[in-house]
Amino acid sequence: MNNHMTTSPTWGLKRDITPRLGARLVQEGTHLHFLSDRANIVGTFSAQAAQALDAAFPALITKLESQLLSGALDPRRQQGITVRHGGFVCEADTLGSHGYVYIAVYQELS
């Protein structure tokens, strides 16, 4: 993963935290698919933080998929949830979109 991207438009949930990864994930049942052309990084992660994010990201996705399975994350209604793993926070919401999950991922503040 690049530790700095400057593409438009900005994807994912809008937050005032930088650096952050924003993305629109595609939902297929209880599975989520990450498409790199529907993601961007706002700000700059250090090389170490980018590597840690690469390692934590699959676990964050698995946790989001569990939230879909339990119904806590519902494709038919807007309701934000938060999951954490490996020093990162992932805020997620379907925004009632029936097929997408919007996320913002950033380092947990100590």
Residue frames relative to the residue before (quaternion, step in Angstrom):
aa qw qx qy qz dx dy dz
M 1.0000 0.0000 0.0000 0.0000 0.00 0.00 0.00
N 0.4680 -0.6406 0.5310 0.2976 3.56 -1.01 0.83
N 0.3627 -0.7297 0.5206 0.2548 3.59 -0.98 0.64
H 0.7810 0.1493 -0.1286 0.5926 3.59 1.26 0.05
M 0.0300 0.7804 -0.6223 0.0532 3.54 -0.77 1.06
T 0.1055 -0.7932 0.5970 0.0578 3.58 -1.02 0.71
T 0.2833 0.7647 -0.5246 0.2446 3.55 0.59 1.14
S 0.2632 -0.7194 0.6137 0.1914 3.54 -1.29 0.36
P 0.5942 -0.1736 -0.7850 -0.0249 1.62 -2.11 1.25
T 0.5856 -0.5370 0.4545 0.4026 3.53 -1.34 0.04
W 0.2215 -0.7920 0.5617 0.0905 3.56 -0.80 1.06
G 0.7423 0.4346 -0.2956 0.4156 3.53 -1.30 0.27
L 0.7041 -0.4213 0.3502 0.4518 3.51 -1.35 -0.21
K 0.3977 -0.7082 0.5330 0.2370 3.55 -0.98 0.85
R 0.0745 0.7776 -0.6172 0.0938 3.55 -0.79 1.07
D 0.4702 -0.6806 0.4914 0.2724 3.57 -1.21 0.53
I 0.5194 0.6264 -0.4110 0.4109 3.59 1.21 0.43
T 0.0378 0.7752 -0.6302 0.0223 3.56 -0.95 0.89
P 0.5503 -0.2231 -0.8046 -0.0064 1.48 -2.00 1.40
R 0.0267 -0.7845 0.6193 0.0194 3.54 -1.26 0.49
L 0.3432 -0.6790 0.6085 0.2257 3.50 -1.31 0.51
G 0.0732 -0.7729 0.6294 0.0334 3.55 -0.87 0.97
A 0.0957 0.8034 -0.5819 0.0825 3.57 -0.98 0.79
R 0.2634 -0.6855 0.6474 0.2041 3.48 -1.37 0.41
L 0.1842 -0.7931 0.5764 0.0694 3.56 -0.46 1.26
V 0.3652 -0.7002 0.5655 0.2377 3.56 -1.13 0.65
Q 0.2421 -0.7776 0.5690 0.1136 3.54 -0.81 1.07
E 0.0053 0.7559 -0.6541 0.0282 3.54 -0.99 0.97
G 0.7846 -0.1342 0.0338 0.6043 3.57 -0.03 1.32
T 0.7542 -0.3030 0.2443 0.5289 3.57 -0.62 -1.13
H 0.5688 0.5656 -0.3912 0.4511 3.57 1.22 0.43
L 0.2103 -0.7691 0.5944 0.1046 3.54 -1.14 0.75
H 0.1693 -0.7803 0.5980 0.0701 3.53 -1.03 0.87
F 0.2682 -0.7502 0.5897 0.1328 3.55 -0.89 1.04
L 0.0777 -0.7742 0.6278 0.0215 3.56 -0.83 1.04
S 0.4263 -0.7485 0.4440 0.2468 3.57 -0.50 1.18
D 0.6599 0.4955 -0.3314 0.4573 3.62 1.10 -0.48
R 0.6732 0.4029 -0.2924 0.5468 3.58 1.32 0.13
A 0.6408 0.4703 -0.3185 0.5165 3.55 1.12 0.75
N 0.0695 0.7814 -0.6201 0.0061 3.53 -1.23 0.43
I 0.3530 -0.6988 0.5822 0.2194 3.51 -1.32 0.40
V 0.1931 -0.7479 0.6278 0.0961 3.52 -0.95 1.00
G 0.7610 0.2237 -0.2148 0.5698 3.56 -0.62 1.13
T 0.4499 -0.6761 0.5151 0.2743 3.55 -1.28 -0.27
F 0.2619 -0.7253 0.6179 0.1537 3.55 -0.85 1.05
S 0.4928 -0.5976 0.5250 0.3528 3.58 -1.12 0.60
A 0.6577 -0.4974 0.3729 0.4254 3.59 -1.22 0.36
Q 0.6515 0.5150 -0.3083 0.4639 3.58 1.00 -0.84
A 0.6713 0.4853 -0.3008 0.4727 3.61 0.92 -0.85
A 0.6281 0.5307 -0.3345 0.4605 3.61 1.02 -0.76
Q 0.6491 0.5038 -0.3095 0.4787 3.57 1.01 -0.81
A 0.6492 0.5067 -0.3110 0.4745 3.60 1.00 -0.81
L 0.6325 0.5207 -0.3262 0.4717 3.59 1.05 -0.74
D 0.6115 0.5430 -0.3385 0.4654 3.59 1.00 -0.80
A 0.6892 0.4778 -0.2767 0.4691 3.58 0.96 -0.87
A 0.7245 0.4554 -0.2445 0.4561 3.61 0.97 -0.84
F 0.5566 0.6742 -0.3831 0.2982 3.59 1.07 -0.70
P 0.6617 0.4980 -0.3452 0.4416 3.68 0.78 -0.80
A 0.6510 0.5041 -0.3191 0.4693 3.61 1.00 -0.74
L 0.6140 0.5306 -0.3477 0.4696 3.60 1.06 -0.69
I 0.6476 0.5098 -0.3155 0.4703 3.60 0.96 -0.86
T 0.6369 0.5245 -0.3250 0.4622 3.60 0.96 -0.84
K 0.6513 0.5048 -0.3138 0.4717 3.59 0.99 -0.81
L 0.6413 0.5076 -0.3265 0.4737 3.60 1.01 -0.75
E 0.6336 0.5229 -0.3292 0.4656 3.59 1.00 -0.78
S 0.6179 0.5298 -0.3357 0.4741 3.60 1.07 -0.69
Q 0.6467 0.5137 -0.3123 0.4695 3.57 1.06 -0.76
L 0.6061 0.5224 -0.3481 0.4885 3.60 1.12 -0.59
L 0.6585 0.5252 -0.2978 0.4492 3.56 0.93 -0.94
S 0.7143 0.4445 -0.2513 0.4786 3.59 0.96 -0.85
G 0.5079 -0.6560 0.4183 0.3697 3.59 1.21 -0.37
A 0.4532 0.6866 -0.4556 0.3400 3.60 1.25 -0.04
L 0.7164 0.2545 -0.1711 0.6267 3.56 1.20 -0.62
D 0.0453 -0.8391 0.5394 -0.0546 3.56 -0.35 1.31
P 0.4210 -0.7351 0.4691 0.2497 3.60 -0.68 1.06
R 0.6831 0.5068 -0.2881 0.4399 3.60 1.18 -0.39
R 0.7982 0.2111 -0.1307 0.5489 3.60 1.18 -0.23
Q 0.4898 -0.6526 0.5053 0.2808 3.48 -1.20 0.69
Q 0.3078 0.7062 -0.5961 0.2263 3.55 -0.81 1.08
G 0.3157 -0.7831 0.5111 0.1610 3.54 -0.55 1.16
I 0.0733 -0.7576 0.6465 0.0523 3.52 -1.22 0.67
T 0.2199 -0.7568 0.6004 0.1359 3.54 -1.29 0.34
V 0.0244 -0.7601 0.6493 0.0125 3.55 -1.02 0.90
R 0.1903 -0.7830 0.5862 0.0834 3.56 -1.20 0.57
H 0.1757 0.7608 -0.6178 0.0926 3.53 -1.20 0.62
G 0.8810 0.0803 -0.0533 0.4631 3.54 -1.10 0.78
G 0.7104 -0.4537 0.2587 0.4717 3.57 1.06 0.70
F 0.6523 0.4742 -0.3189 0.4980 3.59 1.28 0.24
V 0.2748 -0.7146 0.6243 0.1552 3.51 -1.25 0.69
C 0.0747 -0.7730 0.6288 0.0380 3.56 -1.01 0.85
E 0.1308 -0.7563 0.6385 0.0564 3.54 -0.62 1.17
A 0.0108 -0.8157 0.5767 -0.0442 3.57 -0.91 0.92
D 0.0731 0.7653 -0.6367 0.0588 3.53 -1.23 0.63
T 0.3955 -0.7008 0.5350 0.2575 3.59 -1.03 0.73
L 0.2477 -0.7874 0.5111 0.2398 3.57 1.24 -0.49
G 0.5871 -0.6089 0.3477 0.4045 3.57 1.22 0.57
S 0.3723 0.8037 -0.4035 0.2296 3.56 1.27 0.42
H 0.3359 -0.7713 0.4859 0.2372 3.64 1.24 -0.16
G 0.8496 0.0965 -0.1008 0.5087 3.60 0.65 0.99
Y 0.7388 0.3143 -0.2158 0.5558 3.57 1.26 -0.08
V 0.1377 -0.7330 0.6558 0.1169 3.53 -1.27 0.51
Y 0.2186 -0.7784 0.5816 0.0893 3.55 -0.73 1.13
I 0.0541 -0.8258 0.5612 -0.0126 3.57 -0.83 0.98
A 0.0978 -0.7099 0.6888 0.1096 3.48 -1.44 0.33
V 0.0604 -0.8001 0.5967 -0.0128 3.58 -0.72 1.12
Y 0.1141 0.7855 -0.5968 0.1172 3.55 -0.84 1.00
Q 0.6194 -0.5449 0.4114 0.3875 3.54 -1.28 0.35
E 0.4907 -0.6513 0.4985 0.2943 3.52 -1.05 0.86
L 0.3863 -0.7208 0.5284 0.2280 3.56 -0.87 0.96
S 0.3574 -0.7526 0.5103 0.2132 3.59 -0.91 0.87
